[in-house]
């Protein structure tokens, strides 16, 4: 009885902590994408759970089990399409969430930033593992190309690749372990999100002006919960429209063919949300250099809290910062476009230029901050 009373009190405290969180009054629609990411993860876990009930993780049956889900299971087609396109929505919201953090200098709240960066890396790993499971041509060859990157590690690279594969090629053991990891990773991400939210409660939310006082804060409920619900409804409507009318727009036609180790697709490419990193990988002629650039392209966001050179927390309204940020957005779009193109002139050259500009942004930003700091002193 006493335990029940204690647990109820704990739930009440947690509810009060979440709903009565002091939130800056001036935050805009870009702050909605954090909650949208939460609903995206919930959708992915629920649909993934239903799909796992009918999926078979065997190289002879995986492709046919997807067809079985689509054709024979009641609303299986809906679960599969929501799960498939939901991943794209997840990354779209995540890119905007991270972009907002960079634009408004939210990375100065280093605890939420580092936990969020780790969530981003784990999400990319989970999405890659999930892309292999349908066992289509692009799934198989994507797994082959990405796992082969480990062979670039000096001395132990080839042994790591064989260990990852569970054999001497991408085979049944590879599919089994990828399925197991893909199933467990969302729950690890969920745990990391709870840590992310806990750190946010410690530091408080950033706001467009970058002010750091408690004078202009209001309770999260009901002022912002109603806005979040509005965002949920809008996103779910767009997702259902995409799944109902344009279900395969974001997919690759090669994945309609069953995996065949004897036939290599003309052009191997990952999903759209990995294309910027894939373009950077291809831009480096050296294999080990390409792998290092690929890792840095994702992990480089972790150096942002180390800047800490600006007098004010937000520099979103400073012209130099705006020019550099929107230039960076265009670089990301260009790299995504280059990732879709074949490795030939002029795409290779454009990719190399964009790669240099991509990493330059993170080096130029501290200089811009220093200049503004001197001007404002």
HELIX and SHEET records of a PDB file:
HELIX    1   1 UNK A    2  UNK A   19  1                                  18    
HELIX    2   2 UNK A   29  UNK A   32  5                                   4    
HELIX    3   3 UNK A   33  UNK A   52  1                                  20    
HELIX    4   4 UNK A   62  UNK A   71  1                                  10    
HELIX    5   5 UNK A   76  UNK A  103  1                                  28    
HELIX    6   6 UNK A  106  UNK A  108  5                                   3    
HELIX    7   7 UNK A  110  UNK A  133  1                                  24    
HELIX    8   8 UNK A  137  UNK A  148  1                                  12    
HELIX    9   9 UNK A  149  UNK A  152  5                                   4    
HELIX   10  10 UNK A  157  UNK A  165  1                                   9    
HELIX   11  11 UNK A  172  UNK A  203  1                                  32    
HELIX   12  12 UNK A  220  UNK A  223  1                                   4    
HELIX   13  13 UNK A  225  UNK A  245  1                                  21    
HELIX   14  14 UNK A  253  UNK A  256  5                                   4    
HELIX   15  15 UNK A  272  UNK A  274  5                                   3    
HELIX   16  16 UNK A  275  UNK A  283  1                                   9    
HELIX   17  17 UNK A  287  UNK A  299  1                                  13    
HELIX   18  18 UNK A  300  UNK A  306  5                                   7    
HELIX   19  19 UNK A  319  UNK A  340  1                                  22    
HELIX   20  20 UNK A  347  UNK A  376  1                                  30    
SHEET    1   A 2 UNK A  22  UNK A  24  0                                        
SHEET    2   A 2 UNK A 217  UNK A 219 -1                                        
END                                                                             
